[in-house]
């Protein structure tokens, strides 16, 4: 097997970014789905709103549709989640490491958008947001 160097990474950068975007989106979608499928789900609760936002953002990222807008909504959601549910400066002791990882992931996606492969570019010939 040939050793993969930096040229290999740049050669497949678009595909690697697609995998990153889709995995982050799918995991966030499933995270939200878990919130809305519990017996005590209520749309008017903070947890209910968070679940719906997570499902929508996750779907947007997986599809590559309004990706930057979804990433912005996801980043804001993670800041709110961290401040309200995991207060403190050390995310490892407050249980907020997942919120921090999602936040950083959303910031990367906010910067790069859907990348080369996204439904938005196919439908509108460019990214709208």
MOHU-V302976 format. One record per residue. OMEGA is omega in radians with two decimals (none if undefined). Layout:
OMEGA  OMEGA
This chain:
-3.12  3.12  3.13  3.12  -3.10  3.09  3.12  3.13  3.13  3.12  -3.11  -3.10  -3.13  3.13  3.10  3.11  3.08  3.12  3.12  -3.10  -3.11  3.12  3.10  3.13  -3.12  3.13  3.13  3.07  -3.14  3.09  3.11  3.13  3.09  3.13  -3.06  -3.14  3.09  -3.08  -3.08  -3.11  3.06  -3.13  -3.09  3.09  3.10  3.12  3.11  3.11  3.12  3.13  3.13  3.10  -3.12  3.10  -3.13  3.13  3.13  3.13  3.13  -3.12  3.13  -3.10  -3.05  -3.09  -3.05  -3.01  -3.13  3.09  3.09  3.13  3.09  3.11  3.10  3.13  3.11  3.11  -3.12  3.06  3.11  3.14  -3.12  -3.09  -3.06  -3.01  -3.06  -3.07  3.13  -3.10  -3.10  -3.11  3.12  3.14  -3.13  -3.13  -3.06  -3.08  3.11  3.10  3.13  3.13  3.07  3.14  -3.13  3.10  3.13  3.10  3.07  -3.14  3.08  3.12  -2.98  3.14  -3.10  -3.06  -3.07  -3.05  3.11  -3.12  -3.11  3.12  3.12  -3.09  -3.00  -3.14  3.06  3.06  -3.10  -3.08  none
